[in-house]
């Protein structure tokens, strides 16, 4: 394998430190840490392992750590820092939610990537760069995964990554709050000499393509006293519409069967909660061209909205203004959703992937200021332009909605009606009259959301050492400052102007179609501004004569679009400053060796603000700015205490050491906390290592959770008293009794399941730290009889209490009706009307509270083997020394428990349910011969329950058969690398090489694929 000389030396040194960086897929490290001892301290320098500030010879830790090196990333054509860790079982990408009721926040997280260990939430995974925190880009009004200080790893240049260390569980006593699930530490290249240029092209099955250019240049200066390395990257990904992805366009959904379509159980009864798998789900409450009804309600499944001739009608989707038949599809038993037809298809307006362009500039420079004093400066200056092309309609109107989203009423005298449509409507109405209009207004143009973000960070660190009593102590003092800025722009609809533009007639002065506002004195008096002085009655519609009439039945004019639309803008600014220092060394000797010790301090300030432009108030939404921050001042200490060593020659006690760490946290918002960890590494014999660790840690409340203002919000609700949900919940008998006490009948059907309700939600500045207790125990076996072979097993247990949860309407209602102390405080947080329905407005109050509990248990298994073919047992005799090397790595992640309660009594363990499988397994098989490497990656997801609380005959497949499971999935990726010369390497890979595609059962739960993905790339070194 040809590599840059200096880089090769660096990698070889890392490999010498641990077999973990040598047990690999091909020539790449991708493994648990090694069990072998490294004893030649004369040739191997001490380094720090993630989770400690104490330099050591070996990479042994009391928690499981996985390592990925740069060649693994490069050979697979990975162009994003998150992709490297997603191949590890138990690591997933953070989700990017958007907080409701504030559209200016909608673009704040476009294109971001955050890391989520164990699915415990990205806010509970601490991401580091070179062992230090990094500035977050997470907006205080909604961002990358959940409220918190998550790092957008797009800011880490792939070419600069030397390796990634992923510590499962722990790290908080050394690094501070938030490391509940663990730590992901990106170690970047230093002291690099040479130049490297890379290009990768990726095609997602012809649907879209990605391009990545990377440059890495470094060298020494001033007689080798200093070194500087510069990384430049450009990445481009295309926006993908859901309708362009075959696995999404061919959608399936699960809905209550229509009468007569249900499948009876063994007793001949169709369960109330039964749902049937149906293709092409569409909402029969509106259409994209405008569903026309004689009354204000359109629910076509139930025949509501049907005209006297027995038909449903809509305006021509081609925009001609003609009235055409509306196909309501095949009705289901759900009030809204049908199969097929002309109803609302959400996939026509959804985005599968957001596109972006990203520019990264990173510089790492170090200089020897004096013989024993070194200065290192790290600078990041990154920019990203992301966009969602915007397929969502700017406005939806339907009779099942309320307020400005209710069905619109028009007269048959409307001048935009064609004569044929007018005649047809008046014939149906029996003369002139009014009709109602239900539409998703996609004809108003794309709702494009753009995001321009920048991240600037610098860090300066002084390092040196001093001697006391013949002992050497290292010290480091650093300061870093980071600022991230996110500008987003969305398109909004000025509702008062929208209504004024629709209210058209014939202007008597011009004889042309015009807004009534333009020629009717006092018209604007009907529009009263109640938005905190942003607008007033004199200008809410603009100057008289500026209104441009909007054709609701055909193609709108550009003038009308310009009149009713506006740009909605928001600006996020996040600031972080950290001053920290530590001292480490061996403080005294024990018979088994020196006691390593480190102590340090950290003062960290976090601040974030979101400033909207105020235009959301034109839509009647709360649009308050958000700002806040906190400072934490911490001190910490850790020690590694050797009890027994191998040279003591004690049977059954080859080595034994104890790791301890402690941190005192003083957060000026969340208060004081003590966090600690104690671990043991024990080798009864050289080939076996047992590790054990216990940690108590905390997660600090995020700025969002503390300071988010109370705003209006729209939410759907899975009403526990709906007949379809009465048999669900932790105790159905309790739920039924409480719903009966509410006065609701057993056949109650809640409209909140299909039509959103409006209420209020916000932050809570009285929040406390979340608390977590974790334990891991593991064993590593490296048999002496098979060089290059090792096995590991780790058991992980995390108990999270006082967790911060954003109580949504469904959570509040479940907490009310599933409790044995009904009625409780949660029952006061929502309203019901006389008929049992939640009101359309002022229906609920939700927000952040310390309430949730989560119990997580899992096990990880790994097996690694790498050797020349000639050295393989049994088969080795069939090969000679020129036949290359073959390596295997298999890892298994077994989920044992994932129990969650938002209230303390409604525990729900959904492990084994879709999205939370019991077993995930990965495998890497690699063959190397000379300058050629080929590899096969295998990713397996075990079959799961459709619903862990499912009842018999609840789920029916597309063929009318009951089912309880989602099938397993196995994906295969195949690739190869050829080193043409010492300077040039070529690579190529195919992901999903067998072309796996989801079944209807899988599509219904959101599982999809782009199909085969092809990558080709080249790297040139000088």
Buried (B, 14 or more C-beta within 10 A) or exposed (E): BBBBEBBEEBBEBBBBBBBBBBBBBBBBBBBBBBBBBBEEEEEBEBBBBBBBBBBBBBBBBBBBBBBBBBBBBBBBBBBBBBBBBBBBBBBBBBEBBBBBBBBBBBBBBBBBBBBBBBBBBBBBBBBBBBBBBBBBBBBBBBBBBBBBBBBBBBBBBBBBBBBBBBBBBBBBBBBBBBBBBBBBBBBBBBBBBBBBBBBBBBBBBEBBEBBBBBBBBBBBEEEEEBBBBBBBBBBBBBBBBBBBBBBBBBBBBBBBBBEEBBBEBEEEEBBBBBBBBBBBBBBBBBBBBBBBBBEBBBBBBBEBBBBEEEEBBBBBBEBBBBBBEBBBBBBBBBBBBBBBBBBBBBBBBBBBBBBBBBBBBBBBBBBBEEEEEBBBBBBBBBBBBBBBBBBBBBBBBBBBBBEBBBBBEBBBEBBBBBEEBBEBBBEBBEEEEBBBBBBBBBBBBBBBBBBBBBBBBBBBBBBBBEEEEEEEBBBBBBBBBBBBBBBBBBBBBBBBBBBBBBBBBBBEEEEEBBBBBBBBEEBBEEBEBEBEEBBEEEEBBBEBEBBBBBBBBBEBBEEBBEBBBBEBBBBBBBBBBBBBBBBBBBBEEEEBBBBBBBBBBBBBBBBBBBBBBBBBBBBBBBBBBBBBBBBBBBBBBBBBBBBBBBEBEEEEBBBBBBBBBBBBBBBEBBEEBEBBBBBBBBBBBBBBBBBBBBBBBBBBBBBBBBBBBBBBBBBBBBBBBBBBBBBBBBEBEBBBBBBEEBEBEEEBBBBBBBBBBBBBBBBBEEBBBBBBEBBBBBBBBBEEEEEBBBBBBBBBBBBBBBBBBBBBBBBBBBBBBBBEEBEBEBBEBBBBEEEBBBBBEBBBBBBBBBBBBBBBBBBBBBBBBBBBBBBBEEEBEEBEEEBBBBBBBBBBBBBBBBBBBBBEBBBBBBBBBBEBBBBBBBBBBBBBEEBEBBBBBBBBBBBBBBBBBBBEBBBBBBEEEBBBBBBEBEBBBBBBBBBEEBEEBEBBBBBBBEEBBBBBBBBBBEBBBBBBBBBBBBBBBE
